[in-house]
Amino acid sequence: MMTSGKDAGHGANPILKVDHVTKKFGELVAVNDLSFTVEKGQIFGIAGPNGAGKSTVYNLITGFYPFDGRIEFDGRTISGLQPHRIAQLGISRTFQIPQTFPSLTVEKSISVGNRFGAQGRFDPAYVEEIIRFLDMQAIRHQPTGQLNLLGKKKLMMGAALATRPKILMLDEPMAGSNANEIKDLMAFIRRINTDMGVTIIIIEHFMKVLTELTETLLIIETGGEICCGDPVAVTCDPRVIECYLGDAYAEGS
Ligand SMILES: Nc1ncnc2c1ncn2[C@@H]1O[C@H](COP(=O)(O)OP(=O)(O)OP(=O)(O)O)[C@@H](O)[C@H]1O
C-alpha cells in the first residue's frame, strides 16, 4: 500500500514518529520538513541518492544535533535529549564502517554495550545470550581487531543489541560485502527482528535487500520525502525511478 510518511501518527502501533523535522547546516537544508512513522516490530527502510540526508536523519533521531520539529519515541518526546539518554531509552545504532574497540575481546565488547545500556548495571546472562545469538562462543576471547569484516559488522550489531534497544538503526550494513555475506547479514537482521523482537530501521543502497527485508520503504531526496510505502510499489514509482533508481533499474526489475 502506498502511503505518505506525512501520515505520521496514523499507524496501529507507532514506536517512532518523526514529525515535520527540518535541519539546516548554515544555508544548506539537509532535512526538509520530513515526517514518517515507524511501527513497533517493523523493518523500516530508508533510501535515496548520496547527500539526500539519510545519515543526518539518523543523527537527529539519536540526538547529535538540535533541529526544528519533533521526534517521539515510545510515547515520549525525545527532541533535545542527549545522545546517551536516547540510547538508554532504547534507540541503538550502527555505522557504515564497523566501529569496534580493536584490542577488546568479543566478550568485553558485548559487556561494554550491556553496561552502557543498563547505566552501569551488568547482566552477564544477557551478555552470554548475545554471544550465543552471534554464534561467537568459540571466539569470545579473540580481540575484535582480528575479526573479518562480516565478523566486525555482526559484533557491532551485537554490542548495540547488548544495550537492550527497542529500535536498532543500521547504516548501510551491506556496504563492502559480497553476495554470500549479504545473504548471511539479511538472515541475521531478520533474526534480530523476529527472535529478539527489535524494531529495525535500515539505510541501504541495495534495493534488492530493501525490497526483500523491509515492510515499509521511505525514499528521500534533498532532505524531503519522495514517497513512502510498500517497498515493491515504491521502487516502481516514476518519481523514485527519476530521482534515484534510474531507467536501467526499472527495465531490469
Ligand atoms: N555536519 C555537517 N555539516 C555541514 N553539512 C553537513 C553535515 N552533515 C551533513 N551535511 C550535508 O547535509 C547533506 C546531507 O548529508 P547526509 O550525510 O545526511 O546524506 P546521506 O543521504 O546520508 O548521503 P550518503 O548516501 O552519501 O551517505 C549533504 O549535503 C551533506 O554535505
The ligand as an ORCA input file, in Angstrom:
! r2SCAN-3c Opt
* xyz 0 1
  N      27.832     18.225      9.990
  C      27.530     18.733      8.791
  N      27.855     19.994      8.460
  C      27.540     20.533      7.244
  N      26.876     19.841      6.276
  C      26.526     18.576      6.550
  C      26.827     17.948      7.803
  N      26.353     16.663      7.782
  C      25.786     16.519      6.571
  N      25.890     17.647      5.825
  C      25.355     17.856      4.485
  O      23.977     17.532      4.531
  C      23.576     16.873      3.340
  C      23.012     15.525      3.706
  O      24.102     14.688      4.123
  P      23.900     13.190      4.627
  O      25.246     12.686      5.032
  O      22.829     13.173      5.645
  O      23.387     12.478      3.302
  P      23.240     10.901      3.018
  O      21.930     10.723      2.339
  O      23.474     10.140      4.258
  O      24.420     10.664      1.975
  P      25.299      9.322      1.667
  O      24.374      8.345      0.990
  O      26.346      9.846      0.733
  O      25.846      8.830      2.987
  C      24.798     16.790      2.447
  O      24.759     17.899      1.553
  C      25.962     16.942      3.425
  O      27.094     17.518      2.812
*
